[in-house]
Amino acid sequence: MSDIINLVHQELVAFVKAGAPTARLVQHQASKTSEESLRARRAASGEPDIGAKALLIKIGVRDKPDAFAVIVLPSSDKLDSKALKRELKARVPGMRSFRFATPEEMHTHARGMEPGRMPPFGRPLFPGVDFTFIDAALADHPRIGFNAADFKSSIIMDCDDYLTMVTHDGIFVCSSSS
């Protein structure tokens, strides 16, 4: 693990433990996809959870072409691009378009993160991320789990604790069940 990734991992774990003392850090086999991570967490912890998938997107906005947002949804769901576009237009003044961030953009704007490693947080852990939006379906689950900025460890926590401590810019429907 690189120095910056290790630092982000340590900061994330401390941040979550400070806001959610019952959260657990679980070590497991390396996993890069949401499905792999869910299986690895369950095998390592024996605890059921719903994966929280974090997608970094780049939003084209008039007067600020490099706006970035984390979109958090249940890992079993798919992003509903039309619903997300509708919500972004209502919430981000001047929004023109959006697309997934490239690995290079993730590395630059999300402190060295890459696909599969991004936790479901924006600010203050990721100051290069302008917005954090959460799919409403996530709140239907009592516990969530997500990669802890590391492919070999995850955090499992109460969803209510997550929703209390995450700095978000809105909760709305932007996914569909697979």
N, C-alpha and C positions, 0 to 999 in steps of 0.2 A: 504494500500500500504506500503510495507517495506521501510525502510530508503534508501536503495540503489536504489530501483525502483523509489522512489520519487525524489532522487537526479538526476538520469538519465533523468527522465521526465522533471525536471526543466532545466537541461543543454541542453536537446534537444530543448525545446521551446525557450530558449534564443539564441541558435545557429541558429535556423531557422529564428527567428524574426530579428536577426542581418543581415542575408544574404538575407532575403526576407521579407521586411517590410509589404507587402500586404498579407502575409500568415495569416490564421485564425486558432485559436484554438477553437474547437467545443466540447462541452460536450454532451454526449449522453448515451443511455442505454448501459450497459455492453455488449460487443461483442468480441468473440474469433476467429471467422472465418472471412475470407475475405468478404464473402457474407453478414454475419451479420453486419460487420463494414460498408460496403457500404450502406446498408439499414438504419442503425442507423445514419450515417453522413448525408444522404439525408433527413431523417426525421427531424433531428435537425437543419440543415442549409438551407434546401431548395435549395441547390446548387448542380448542377451535377458535378461529378468528376469521375475519374477512380481510382479505388483502386490500390495502389502500394504495392504488396506483397513482403516481405523480407524473404528469406529462408536462414538459416545458414547451411552451409555444412562443412564437414571435408574433407580435401584433403590429401590423402596419397602421400607424396613427399619424394624422396630419400633425406637423410640427414636432414629432418625436418618432422617427422611423424605427427606433430600436427598443420598443417596449416589450418586455417579457413577462409572461404569466405562468404560474404553476396551476394546472387543472388537476384536482384530486377527485378520483372516482373509485368505486369498488373495482377490484382487479378482475372480477368476473364479468364486468360490463364493458361495453364498447362505447367510445365517444360518439355522441350524436352531434356531428359537425353543424348541421342546420340549427339545432337548438342552441349550441354554443355561440354561433355567429349572431343569432337573434339577441341573446343575452349580452354579449360583448358590445353590440351596437347600442344597447340601452344603458350600459354601465361605463363604457370607455369613450369619452367624448372624442370625436374625430376618427373613430375606428373605421378602417377601410377593409382590412383583410387579416387573416391569420394563417399560420402554418406551423408545423412542428419545428422546433429549433434543431439545427444541425448539431452533430457531436462537437464541432468546433465552437459553436455558439454556447452550448451547454458548458463546455470547459471554461470559456471566458466569462460568462454571465452568472454561472452557478458554481463558482469556486472549484473547478476541476471535475464536476460531476459528468457522468456519461449515462446513456440510456440504461435503465435498470437499477441505477444507483441512487437516483434522486429521491430524497424523502419528501413527504407531503407537507413541506413548509416552505415559505418564502422568507419575508423579513421576520426577524432580524438576522437569521442565520445566513440568508442569501441576499445581501443588499443590492445585488445586480438584478434582482427580480422585482418588477414593479407591482404586480398583482398576484393574489392567490384567490382562486375560486374553487368552491367545493360543490360537488354534485350532491343534491338532496338525498339520493339513495344511500349515501354513506351513513347518514344519521339513523337509518333503520337498523343498524347493527350494533350490538352491545360492546363488542371488542373489535379492534382493528390491529393489523400487523403490517409492517413495512420494513424494507431494507434500511439499515441504519447507516446509509452512505457507504456501505460496504457489502460486497456480495456474499460474505460469510457470516453476517450477523443481522438480526432483525430486532425491532422493538415491537412488543405487544402491549397494548394499553386499552383502557376503557375509551370508547368513542366519545362519551360525554366529556372526559378530560381533554381529549384532543380538540374537540370543538370549542372548549373554553380557552385553551391556551394558544391555539393557532391565530395568527393575525391574518384575517381573511377580508376579502372585498365583496363577498356575496356567496350565498348558498342558493342554488337553483338546479333545476333538472337539466342535465346535459349528457345523459348516458341512456343507453338501452341495454336490457339484459341480453346476454348472448344465448 
